[in-house]
Each structure stands twice: as structure tokens, then as C-alpha cells.
Amino acid sequence: MIDYFSTNVWLIWVIISIICLILELSSGDFFILCFAIGAAVAAIIAGCGLTVTWQIIIFAVVSALSLLLVRPALIKKLHKPHKERLSNAEAMIGRKGRVTEDIEAGGYGRVAVDGDDWKAISADGNAISEGTRVRITKMDSIIATVEPVNE
């Protein structure tokens, strides 16, 4: 088995390239893809008969060039920039929902927003009754600060 791989080093590079491509599917940031490109080029070089030392050097150089040239181009093309990427709790601000449990004056209640139920407090400290449409103005961890919406 070792004799087979020592005479067919290109196959090891192909396996490395495929493993890198599979790992890239789980990350999606095009970082591991650069190593897959380097391994694919090293497989071609190995098929041409260059020594393992040259294969490793070419793998390193092509991977580095891919990181510098290919990755930024792919990120720019496939990950369109947004003016503001909101995530997690920040994305909830401005969303509208409905009070599912009375919000007591100065106390807490529950609000349903997009199918999720959140603990909520009134923005002005006044009570808000069940069924009232509200807008989230602030998120403190898992507690939504809401205000009634006049629709």
C-alpha cells in the first residue's frame, strides 16, 4: 500500500484537495478553498514527475497566492456588502409583534414576534394590554423593550 502511494503521490494531493473542498462546505468563507486549489495544483505537478519538495513548495505558494488573490475576489463577488448587517438581538429592533401576556406598568409581560415569544417591558413604563400591536425599540439580552403601534 505504501509503495502504491509513493509511486502515485498525485493521488494523495487529490485526496487532500477533496477533503479541503468538503471542509469548505461547512465554513463558507473561502479560506479552506485556497488550500484545495493549492493541493490540486500540487497534484498536477506530482503527475508531471517533480519531486515531493517541489510539490510542497508549489502547494504553499499557490495556496498563499489563492489567499491573496482568489479569496478576496470570491468574497467580493459572492458576499455582497450590506450597509449594516444586523445580527441576533440587534435584528429584532424595529420588528412588530403582538402582546400575548399583559405587560404590567413598570413590570414584564410577553410579546410574540415572528413566531417567537419574548419577555417584554414597556418603553414608557405604562401597562400594555394583551392583543396590542407593538414595536420593539430596544433589546437587553432576552428582554424586549416595546412601544404600542398605532395602526
C-alpha positions as CSV (number, residue, x, y, z in Angstrom):
1,M,0.0,0.0,0.0
2,I,2.8,2.4,0.9
3,D,4.5,1.5,-2.4
4,Y,1.4,2.4,-4.3
5,F,1.1,5.8,-2.7
6,S,4.8,6.6,-3.0
7,T,4.6,6.0,-6.8
8,N,1.3,7.8,-7.0
9,V,1.8,10.9,-4.8
10,W,-0.6,12.9,-7.0
11,L,-3.4,10.8,-5.5
12,I,-2.5,12.0,-2.0
13,W,-2.8,15.6,-3.3
14,V,-6.1,14.8,-4.9
15,I,-7.4,13.4,-1.6
16,I,-6.2,16.4,0.3
17,S,-7.9,18.7,-2.2
18,I,-11.2,16.8,-1.9
19,I,-11.0,16.9,1.9
20,C,-10.4,20.6,1.8
21,L,-13.4,21.1,-0.5
22,I,-15.6,19.1,1.9
23,L,-14.4,21.2,4.8
24,E,-15.0,24.3,2.8
25,L,-18.7,23.4,2.5
26,S,-19.1,23.6,6.3
27,S,-17.4,27.0,6.6
28,G,-18.3,29.0,3.5
29,D,-15.6,31.7,4.0
30,F,-13.4,30.5,1.1
31,F,-10.4,30.1,3.3
32,I,-10.0,26.3,3.1
33,L,-10.8,26.5,-0.6
34,C,-7.4,28.2,-1.2
35,F,-5.7,25.1,0.2
36,A,-7.9,22.9,-2.1
37,I,-6.6,24.9,-5.0
38,G,-3.0,24.6,-3.8
39,A,-3.4,20.8,-3.4
40,A,-5.0,20.5,-6.9
41,V,-2.1,22.3,-8.5
42,A,0.4,20.1,-6.5
43,A,-1.4,17.0,-7.8
44,I,-0.8,18.3,-11.3
45,I,2.8,18.9,-10.6
46,A,3.2,15.5,-9.0
47,G,1.7,14.0,-12.1
48,C,4.4,15.7,-14.1
49,G,7.0,14.0,-12.0
50,L,8.5,16.8,-9.9
51,T,9.9,15.8,-6.5
52,V,7.9,16.0,-3.3
53,T,10.0,19.0,-2.2
54,W,8.8,21.0,-5.2
55,Q,5.3,19.8,-4.8
56,I,5.2,21.1,-1.2
57,I,6.8,24.4,-2.3
58,I,4.3,24.8,-5.1
59,F,1.4,23.9,-2.8
60,A,2.5,26.6,-0.3
61,V,3.0,29.3,-3.0
62,V,-0.3,28.5,-4.8
63,S,-2.2,28.4,-1.5
64,A,-0.7,31.7,-0.5
65,L,-1.5,33.3,-3.8
66,S,-5.0,32.0,-3.6
67,L,-5.5,33.5,-0.2
68,L,-4.3,36.9,-1.6
69,L,-6.0,36.9,-5.0
70,V,-8.8,34.3,-5.3
71,R,-10.4,34.6,-1.8
72,P,-10.9,38.4,-1.8
73,A,-12.4,38.2,-5.3
74,L,-14.8,35.4,-4.3
75,I,-15.8,37.2,-1.1
76,K,-16.4,40.4,-3.1
77,K,-18.4,38.6,-5.7
78,L,-20.5,36.2,-3.6
79,H,-20.8,38.1,-0.3
80,K,-22.5,41.3,-1.3
81,P,-21.7,44.0,1.2
82,H,-24.6,45.4,3.2
83,K,-24.7,48.9,4.6
84,E,-25.4,47.4,8.0
85,R,-25.5,43.7,8.9
86,L,-27.7,43.3,11.9
87,S,-27.5,40.0,13.8
88,N,-29.1,38.4,16.8
89,A,-30.9,40.8,19.1
90,E,-30.0,43.8,17.0
91,A,-32.0,42.4,14.1
92,M,-35.2,42.5,16.3
93,I,-35.2,46.2,16.8
94,G,-38.0,47.7,14.7
95,R,-39.9,44.4,14.3
96,K,-43.6,44.4,15.1
97,G,-45.4,41.9,17.2
98,R,-48.4,41.3,19.4
99,V,-48.6,41.3,23.2
100,T,-49.5,37.7,24.4
101,E,-49.4,38.4,28.1
102,D,-50.3,41.8,29.7
103,I,-47.3,44.0,30.3
104,E,-47.8,45.5,33.7
105,A,-46.9,49.1,34.5
106,G,-43.2,49.0,35.4
107,G,-43.3,45.2,35.1
108,Y,-42.9,42.5,32.5
109,G,-45.2,40.7,30.0
110,R,-44.8,38.6,26.9
111,V,-44.7,39.6,23.2
112,A,-44.9,37.3,20.1
113,V,-42.7,38.4,17.2
114,D,-42.3,36.3,14.1
115,G,-43.4,33.2,15.9
116,D,-41.1,33.7,18.9
117,D,-42.2,34.6,22.4
118,W,-40.1,37.2,24.2
119,K,-40.2,38.7,27.7
120,A,-41.1,42.3,27.3
121,I,-41.2,45.6,29.2
122,S,-43.0,48.8,28.1
123,A,-40.7,51.6,26.9
124,D,-42.6,54.3,28.8
125,G,-43.4,52.2,31.8
126,N,-47.1,52.1,31.2
127,A,-49.2,49.0,31.1
128,I,-49.9,47.4,27.6
129,S,-52.8,45.0,27.4
130,E,-52.9,41.6,25.7
131,G,-53.5,41.7,21.9
132,T,-52.0,45.2,21.4
133,R,-49.7,45.6,18.4
134,V,-46.2,46.7,19.5
135,R,-42.8,47.6,18.0
136,I,-39.5,46.6,19.6
137,T,-37.4,49.6,20.3
138,K,-34.6,48.0,22.3
139,M,-33.2,44.6,23.2
140,D,-31.5,43.9,26.5
141,S,-30.3,40.3,26.3
142,I,-33.6,38.4,26.0
143,I,-35.9,41.2,27.2
144,A,-37.6,43.3,24.5
145,T,-38.5,46.9,25.2
146,V,-41.7,47.7,23.3
147,E,-44.0,50.6,22.5
148,P,-47.6,50.4,21.1
149,V,-48.0,50.8,17.4
150,N,-50.9,53.0,16.2
151,E,-52.2,51.3,13.0
